[in-house]
Amino acid sequence: MQGIVIKSTGSWYMVRKDDGEIVSCRIKGKFRLQGIKHTNPVTVGDVVEFEIEPSNENGVINKIHDRKNYIIRKANNLSKQTHIIAANIDQALLMVTLAFPKTSLGFIDRFLMTAEAYHIPATIVFNKLDLFTNEMEDLLNDTIQLYQNNIGYPCIKTSVKNNIGLDEVKDLLQGKITLVSGHSGVGKSSLLNAIEPALNIKTGDISSYSFKGQHTTTFAEMHPLSFGGYIIDTPGIREFGLVDFDDREISHYFKEMKSFIGKCKFNNCKHMNEPGCSIIKAVEENIISPERYHSYLSIMSNDDIYE
């Protein structure tokens, strides 16, 4: 039998068959050998084959199909191992807020470059429009100008309270496997529940002390959509990707830098402070935004820019 992993809880995996039946499965011991590099040999989004154990109604996963892509994070700050967040993703939807809580451009840029590295198309959703002042509207328009008009990332403006942009997000999700992420408190769960009420994903309040979200999702989970497709709801994640990247690769994952790569004076240019750097020149000429270049430098320097 074949199915798709929709949830992982320790050593057990919930597998959804094509007919909608959910089977609780474990993995054969040999798959654990594949977990040397990654802490989890099977992840949400994996297509697997399994057989039912004769003694009960549980399944045993005996084959994992090849993944078309996946996205990872560090297992923890002290570990060199990685944890696969999800696999076989058609697109990523990054939900952000410019206030209550504020999503930094550094976090957005880190997410986008990670999606680029793993060949996952990304869309940015700017949520909570109902809280915007005129001054914030200007900031929103400038931010969309940067990411959509200048770089090419689709952007959607939404408000659950005022029913803005929900149909647009629904159309985007239809028939696709979509990873949905963003800091805790940006309204992921509320927006998804508004689009698909049957999901009933737990929502959390914003801390009045820190104006940061309270974590409500502790692991990635895949939810089928009644109008076709799946969404993968992820925790408020800080440590995306970058675990195995060579720092010389980072510029390749900033879309607007690609056309300048290979045009520098030195072949091994890291585009940080070298003379004759084509990317630095493009920044000076406002072809590449200083904000994006600052994010690039912060990533290259391993600065913590993700709050």
C-alpha positions in Angstrom: 0.0 0.0 0.0 1.1 3.6 -0.7 0.4 6.8 1.1 1.8 10.2 2.1 3.2 11.0 5.5 1.0 13.8 7.1 2.4 13.8 10.6 5.3 12.5 12.6 5.2 11.9 16.4 8.5 10.4 17.5 8.9 6.9 16.1 5.3 6.8 14.6 4.1 8.3 11.4 0.6 9.0 10.3 0.2 8.0 6.7 -2.8 9.1 4.5 -3.8 6.7 1.8 -5.4 7.9 -1.5 -8.8 7.0 -0.2 -8.3 9.3 2.8 -7.8 6.5 5.4 -5.1 7.3 8.0 -2.8 4.5 9.1 -0.4 4.7 12.0 3.0 3.4 10.8 6.4 2.7 12.1 9.6 2.2 10.1 11.8 -0.8 9.7 15.1 -0.7 11.5 17.2 -0.4 8.4 15.8 3.1 7.6 17.3 4.3 10.9 20.7 4.0 9.3 19.8 6.8 6.9 19.3 9.1 9.9 23.0 9.6 10.5 23.0 13.0 8.7 19.3 13.8 9.4 17.6 13.2 12.7 14.5 11.9 10.9 14.7 9.4 8.1 11.0 9.9 7.2 9.4 13.3 7.1 6.1 15.0 6.4 5.4 15.0 2.7 7.2 11.7 2.0 5.5 9.2 -0.3 5.9 5.8 1.3 4.9 2.2 0.8 3.9 0.1 3.8 2.3 -3.2 4.8 -0.1 -3.9 7.6 1.2 -5.9 10.5 -0.8 -9.2 10.8 -1.1 -8.8 14.6 -2.7 -5.4 14.6 -4.0 -2.6 12.3 -0.7 -0.6 12.3 1.6 -0.4 9.3 5.3 -0.9 8.7 7.0 1.5 6.2 9.2 -0.5 3.9 10.0 2.0 1.1 10.4 5.7 0.8 10.0 7.2 -2.7 12.7 9.6 -4.0 12.1 13.2 -2.9 11.8 15.9 -5.5 13.0 18.4 -2.8 13.0 19.0 0.9 13.8 21.8 3.3 15.8 21.5 6.5 16.7 23.2 9.8 19.3 22.5 12.4 18.3 19.8 14.8 19.3 22.1 17.7 21.9 24.7 18.3 24.5 22.2 19.7 24.0 19.6 17.0 25.7 19.3 13.6 22.8 17.1 12.5 19.8 18.4 10.5 16.1 17.9 10.8 14.1 17.6 7.6 11.0 19.9 8.0 9.1 18.6 5.0 9.6 17.0 1.6 8.0 17.1 -1.9 6.9 20.7 -1.6 5.3 22.5 -4.6 5.6 26.0 -3.2 6.3 27.9 0.0 4.1 30.6 1.5 5.9 32.9 3.9 3.5 34.9 6.1 4.9 38.1 7.6 3.7 41.1 9.5 5.2 44.6 9.6 4.0 45.0 13.2 2.4 43.0 16.0 4.9 41.2 15.7 7.3 42.8 13.3 9.0 40.4 10.8 12.5 41.6 10.0 13.7 41.8 6.4 16.6 39.6 7.5 14.3 36.8 8.3 12.4 37.2 5.0 15.6 37.1 3.1 16.9 34.1 4.9 13.7 32.2 4.2 13.7 33.2 0.5 17.3 32.2 -0.1 16.7 28.9 1.6 13.6 28.3 -0.6 15.8 29.2 -3.7 18.5 26.7 -2.6 16.0 23.9 -2.3 14.2 24.8 -5.6 10.9 25.8 -3.9 8.9 28.7 -5.4 8.0 31.2 -2.7 5.2 33.8 -2.2 5.2 36.4 0.6 1.9 37.1 2.4 1.7 40.4 4.3 -0.9 39.8 6.9 -2.9 42.0 9.4 -3.7 44.8 7.0 -6.5 45.9 9.4 -3.8 47.1 11.9 -2.0 49.3 9.4 -1.7 53.1 9.8 -1.0 55.4 6.8 2.7 55.3 7.7 2.7 51.5 7.7 0.9 51.5 4.4 3.9 53.4 2.9 6.3 50.9 4.5 4.2 48.0 3.1 4.2 49.5 -0.4 7.9 50.0 -0.3 8.5 46.4 0.9 6.3 45.0 -1.9 8.1 47.2 -4.4 11.4 45.6 -3.2 10.3 42.0 -3.3 7.7 41.8 -6.0 8.6 44.6 -8.5 12.3 44.6 -8.1 13.1 40.9 -7.5 10.1 39.0 -8.7 8.6 37.3 -5.6 4.8 37.3 -5.7 3.2 39.2 -2.8 -0.3 39.1 -1.4 -1.9 41.5 1.2 -4.3 39.9 3.6 -6.5 40.6 6.6 -8.7 37.9 8.2 -10.7 40.4 10.1 -11.6 42.4 6.9 -11.7 39.5 4.5 -8.9 40.9 2.3 -6.9 38.6 0.1 -8.3 35.3 1.3 -9.6 34.2 -2.1 -6.3 35.0 -3.6 -4.5 32.8 -1.1 -7.1 30.0 -1.6 -6.5 30.1 -5.3 -2.8 29.8 -4.7 -3.1 26.8 -2.5 -5.5 24.9 -4.7 -4.1 21.6 -5.9 -0.6 22.2 -4.5 1.4 21.0 -1.6 2.3 24.2 0.2 4.6 24.8 3.1 3.3 27.7 5.2 5.7 29.4 7.6 6.5 32.5 9.4 7.2 33.7 12.9 4.7 32.7 15.6 2.0 35.3 16.0 1.8 36.5 12.4 -1.6 34.8 12.0 -0.8 31.7 10.0 -3.3 29.5 11.8 -6.1 32.2 11.8 -5.7 32.8 8.1 -5.7 29.0 7.2 -8.7 28.4 9.4 -10.6 31.3 7.6 -9.8 29.7 4.3 -10.5 26.2 5.4 -12.6 26.2 8.7 -12.5 22.4 8.9 -8.7 22.6 9.7 -9.4 24.0 13.1 -5.7 24.7 13.6 -4.8 25.9 17.1 -4.2 29.7 17.3 -2.1 31.6 19.9 -2.3 35.1 21.4 0.4 37.8 21.0 2.4 38.4 24.2 1.5 41.9 25.4 5.0 42.0 26.9 7.2 41.2 23.9 4.7 41.6 21.1 5.9 38.2 19.9 3.7 35.2 19.2 3.3 32.4 21.6 4.4 29.1 19.9 1.3 27.0 19.0 2.8 24.5 16.5 5.6 22.4 17.7 6.1 20.2 14.6 5.3 20.2 10.9 1.9 18.7 10.0 0.2 18.2 6.6 -3.5 19.0 6.3 -5.6 18.0 3.2 -7.7 20.8 1.7 -11.3 20.3 0.7 -10.7 22.2 -2.5 -7.6 20.2 -3.4 -4.0 20.1 -2.3 -2.3 20.1 1.1 -0.8 22.7 3.4 2.1 21.9 5.7 1.9 24.0 8.8 5.3 24.6 10.4 6.5 26.0 13.7 7.7 29.5 14.0 11.2 28.6 12.7 14.4 30.5 13.1 17.0 28.0 12.0 16.2 27.4 8.4 18.7 25.8 6.0 22.3 27.0 5.7 23.6 23.9 7.5 25.6 22.4 4.6 26.0 25.5 2.4 29.4 26.8 1.3 29.5 30.6 1.8 30.5 30.9 -1.8 27.1 29.6 -2.8 25.0 32.1 -0.8 25.0 34.8 -3.5 23.5 32.3 -6.0 20.4 32.2 -3.9 19.7 35.9 -4.0 17.8 36.2 -7.3 19.0 39.8 -8.1 22.6 38.8 -7.7 22.7 36.0 -10.2 23.3 38.1 -13.2 26.4 39.7 -11.6 28.1 36.5 -10.5 31.2 35.8 -12.5 31.8 39.4 -13.5 34.0 40.3 -10.5 37.7 41.0 -10.7 38.6 37.9 -8.7 37.1 34.5 -9.3 36.9 33.7 -5.6 35.1 36.9 -4.8 32.7 36.6 -1.8 31.2 40.1 -2.6 31.9 41.4 0.9 34.8 43.9 0.6 36.9 42.8 -2.4 37.9 45.4 -5.0 36.4 45.1 -8.4 33.3 43.3 -7.1 30.3 43.6 -9.5 27.7 43.0 -6.8 29.1 45.8 -4.6 29.1 48.1 -7.6 25.4 47.1 -8.3 24.6 48.0 -4.7 26.3 51.4 -5.0 24.3 52.0 -8.2 21.0 51.0 -6.4 20.5 48.1 -8.8 20.6 45.8 -5.8 18.9 47.1 -2.6 21.2 48.0 0.3 18.7 46.2 2.6 19.1 42.9 0.7 22.8 43.3 0.6 22.9 43.9 4.3 21.0 40.6 4.8 23.6 38.9 2.5 26.5 40.3 4.6 24.7 39.2 7.8 24.2 35.7 6.5 27.9 35.5 5.4 29.0 36.7 8.8 26.6 34.3 10.6 24.9 37.2 12.4 21.6 36.6 14.1 19.2 38.6 12.0 16.2 36.3 12.2 14.1 37.7 15.0 
